[in-house]
Amino acid sequence: MVVSRRKALVYLGVAGAPVAMRKVFAQGERVKVADLAGLVPLQPVSFSYPDEGSPAILLDMGRPTYMGVGPKKSIVAYSALCQHLGCPTAFDPKEKLLVCPCHISLYDPARGGICLEGPAISRLPRIVLEVAGGSVYAVGVAYGLIYGRASNA
């Protein structure tokens, strides 16, 4: 018996099912990252989250940005580890992109950390931020796993 692709999907229960984005959210310890007054647009702030072995990068994009926080909704943060092989990314202020120096995957911090090109196929995990009392705090990780981890906790 030959089963069509459509029937196989129906049998598996996935026909018509929406494609869901992997939203892995881990509420973590509240860690102060920066003071609002000290942030300069397009000048990255390096920090570690959710632990010392997990480099992250905070950016004030200077304009309202997808999932941005702060007075201008312009502040975002991501895991700095490339989703391809875990190399640490660096911010290119001219291109306004996070670039992996190992295999040149490019990520757009203004568009949710999506991968624009390169061998990586997943977006960078977003560090969930909170602004309170003139400071920016990291409070969790969303949208994917930090490279090399089984969980973001």
HUGISUL-V932987 format. One record per run of one state. SS is the DSSP state (~ for helix, > for strand, _ for the rest). FROM is the first residue (numbers start at 1). TO is the last residue. If there is no record, write none. Layout:
BEGIN
SS_FROM_TO, SS_FROM_TO
END
This chain:
BEGIN
__1_4, ~_5_12, __13_25, >_26_35, ~_36_38, __39_44, >_45_48, __49_54, >_55_60, __61_68, >_69_69, __70_74, >_75_79, __80_80, >_81_81, __82_87, >_88_92, __93_96, >_97_100, __101_105, >_106_108, ~_109_111, __112_113, >_114_117, __118_125, >_126_132, __133_134, >_135_142, __143_153
END
